[in-house]
Amino acid sequence: MTKKTFAPSQDLQNLLEFRCPRFAELPDMGLYLEQTLEVINRALEPVLAEPLTKPMMSNYVKKGVVPAPVKKRYYRDHLCYAIAMALMKSVFTVDQVAGLYAVQQSTYPLQVAYDFLCAEYENALHEAFAFTGQPLPTVETRLTEQTVLVRAMVLAATNHVFVTHALRQ
């Protein structure tokens, strides 16, 4: 059996440099589904095991996890929900991610909740891949049910990315 090592690779470097687009950086001009998927898949490529597809988006809209498009167009709010779903889908069910949304919506406006999710996800990636053995501090400004839930979910999702990456080498 070949011993696996965690030597630096370009994939690892891409993961450590990953930056999730923040709310203000997302397009809000009304994208068609193909364009929406292209924006999301390009932004999340380093961390997605599989790209987001038309059937996935249709399912997320049908289940109410992503709001229905407006005249077949997706706006910034739609992208926030779809990106969060894409980041979590490898570990959590649609209903579990919907539960996260429900907690977030009762605590913070979408922009704040989404940007916090992005920051925590990046933080958790560094915790998983930096090999320091030390947990990084959370980025919350106050401890709430939402911040604890987001932290737990992003740790699970980023650890899944770590295991997938480590076993692929």
Contacts in CASP RR format, 6 or more apart in sequence:
PFRMAT RR
TARGET T0000
AUTHOR 0000-0000-0000
METHOD contacts of the structure
MODEL  1
MTKKTFAPSQDLQNLLEFRCPRFAELPDMGLYLEQTLEVINRALEPVLAE
PLTKPMMSNYVKKGVVPAPVKKRYYRDHLCYAIAMALMKSVFTVDQVAGL
YAVQQSTYPLQVAYDFLCAEYENALHEAFAFTGQPLPTVETRLTEQTVLV
RAMVLAATNHVFVTHALRQ
4 166 0 8 1.000
4 167 0 8 1.000
4 169 0 8 1.000
5 169 0 8 1.000
6 12 0 8 1.000
6 131 0 8 1.000
6 166 0 8 1.000
6 169 0 8 1.000
9 169 0 8 1.000
11 46 0 8 1.000
11 165 0 8 1.000
11 168 0 8 1.000
12 129 0 8 1.000
12 165 0 8 1.000
14 46 0 8 1.000
15 46 0 8 1.000
15 47 0 8 1.000
15 125 0 8 1.000
15 129 0 8 1.000
15 161 0 8 1.000
15 165 0 8 1.000
16 125 0 8 1.000
16 126 0 8 1.000
16 129 0 8 1.000
16 130 0 8 1.000
17 46 0 8 1.000
18 46 0 8 1.000
18 47 0 8 1.000
18 122 0 8 1.000
18 125 0 8 1.000
19 122 0 8 1.000
20 43 0 8 1.000
20 44 0 8 1.000
20 83 0 8 1.000
20 87 0 8 1.000
20 117 0 8 1.000
20 118 0 8 1.000
20 121 0 8 1.000
20 122 0 8 1.000
21 43 0 8 1.000
21 83 0 8 1.000
21 118 0 8 1.000
22 114 0 8 1.000
22 115 0 8 1.000
22 118 0 8 1.000
23 76 0 8 1.000
23 80 0 8 1.000
23 110 0 8 1.000
23 111 0 8 1.000
23 114 0 8 1.000
23 115 0 8 1.000
24 111 0 8 1.000
26 39 0 8 1.000
26 76 0 8 1.000
26 79 0 8 1.000
26 80 0 8 1.000
27 39 0 8 1.000
27 76 0 8 1.000
27 79 0 8 1.000
28 75 0 8 1.000
28 76 0 8 1.000
29 75 0 8 1.000
30 70 0 8 1.000
30 73 0 8 1.000
30 74 0 8 1.000
30 75 0 8 1.000
31 39 0 8 1.000
31 73 0 8 1.000
31 74 0 8 1.000
31 75 0 8 1.000
31 79 0 8 1.000
32 72 0 8 1.000
32 73 0 8 1.000
32 74 0 8 1.000
33 54 0 8 1.000
33 57 0 8 1.000
33 69 0 8 1.000
33 72 0 8 1.000
33 74 0 8 1.000
36 57 0 8 1.000
36 74 0 8 1.000
36 78 0 8 1.000
36 79 0 8 1.000
36 82 0 8 1.000
37 51 0 8 1.000
37 52 0 8 1.000
37 53 0 8 1.000
37 54 0 8 1.000
37 57 0 8 1.000
39 79 0 8 1.000
40 52 0 8 1.000
40 79 0 8 1.000
40 82 0 8 1.000
40 83 0 8 1.000
40 86 0 8 1.000
41 48 0 8 1.000
41 51 0 8 1.000
41 52 0 8 1.000
43 83 0 8 1.000
44 52 0 8 1.000
44 83 0 8 1.000
44 86 0 8 1.000
44 87 0 8 1.000
45 51 0 8 1.000
47 87 0 8 1.000
47 121 0 8 1.000
47 125 0 8 1.000
47 158 0 8 1.000
47 161 0 8 1.000
48 86 0 8 1.000
49 90 0 8 1.000
49 161 0 8 1.000
49 164 0 8 1.000
52 82 0 8 1.000
52 85 0 8 1.000
52 86 0 8 1.000
56 89 0 8 1.000
57 66 0 8 1.000
57 82 0 8 1.000
59 94 0 8 1.000
60 66 0 8 1.000
60 81 0 8 1.000
60 82 0 8 1.000
60 85 0 8 1.000
60 94 0 8 1.000
61 67 0 8 1.000
61 68 0 8 1.000
61 69 0 8 1.000
63 94 0 8 1.000
63 95 0 8 1.000
63 98 0 8 1.000
64 98 0 8 1.000
65 81 0 8 1.000
65 85 0 8 1.000
65 94 0 8 1.000
65 97 0 8 1.000
65 98 0 8 1.000
65 101 0 8 1.000
66 78 0 8 1.000
66 81 0 8 1.000
66 82 0 8 1.000
66 85 0 8 1.000
67 77 0 8 1.000
67 78 0 8 1.000
67 81 0 8 1.000
69 78 0 8 1.000
74 82 0 8 1.000
77 110 0 8 1.000
80 110 0 8 1.000
80 114 0 8 1.000
81 101 0 8 1.000
83 114 0 8 1.000
84 97 0 8 1.000
84 100 0 8 1.000
84 101 0 8 1.000
84 114 0 8 1.000
84 117 0 8 1.000
85 94 0 8 1.000
85 97 0 8 1.000
87 117 0 8 1.000
87 121 0 8 1.000
87 154 0 8 1.000
87 157 0 8 1.000
88 96 0 8 1.000
88 97 0 8 1.000
88 100 0 8 1.000
88 153 0 8 1.000
88 157 0 8 1.000
89 97 0 8 1.000
90 157 0 8 1.000
90 160 0 8 1.000
90 161 0 8 1.000
90 164 0 8 1.000
91 153 0 8 1.000
91 156 0 8 1.000
91 157 0 8 1.000
91 160 0 8 1.000
92 100 0 8 1.000
92 153 0 8 1.000
92 156 0 8 1.000
92 157 0 8 1.000
96 153 0 8 1.000
100 149 0 8 1.000
100 150 0 8 1.000
100 153 0 8 1.000
103 145 0 8 1.000
103 146 0 8 1.000
103 149 0 8 1.000
104 110 0 8 1.000
104 113 0 8 1.000
104 117 0 8 1.000
104 146 0 8 1.000
104 150 0 8 1.000
105 113 0 8 1.000
106 146 0 8 1.000
107 113 0 8 1.000
107 144 0 8 1.000
107 145 0 8 1.000
107 146 0 8 1.000
108 116 0 8 1.000
108 146 0 8 1.000
113 146 0 8 1.000
113 150 0 8 1.000
116 139 0 8 1.000
116 140 0 8 1.000
116 147 0 8 1.000
116 150 0 8 1.000
117 150 0 8 1.000
117 154 0 8 1.000
119 139 0 8 1.000
120 138 0 8 1.000
120 139 0 8 1.000
120 140 0 8 1.000
120 150 0 8 1.000
120 151 0 8 1.000
120 154 0 8 1.000
121 154 0 8 1.000
121 157 0 8 1.000
121 158 0 8 1.000
123 136 0 8 1.000
123 138 0 8 1.000
123 139 0 8 1.000
123 154 0 8 1.000
124 136 0 8 1.000
124 151 0 8 1.000
124 154 0 8 1.000
124 155 0 8 1.000
124 157 0 8 1.000
124 158 0 8 1.000
124 159 0 8 1.000
125 158 0 8 1.000
125 161 0 8 1.000
126 136 0 8 1.000
127 135 0 8 1.000
127 136 0 8 1.000
127 155 0 8 1.000
127 158 0 8 1.000
128 155 0 8 1.000
128 158 0 8 1.000
128 159 0 8 1.000
128 161 0 8 1.000
128 162 0 8 1.000
129 162 0 8 1.000
129 165 0 8 1.000
130 136 0 8 1.000
138 147 0 8 1.000
138 151 0 8 1.000
140 147 0 8 1.000
140 151 0 8 1.000
END
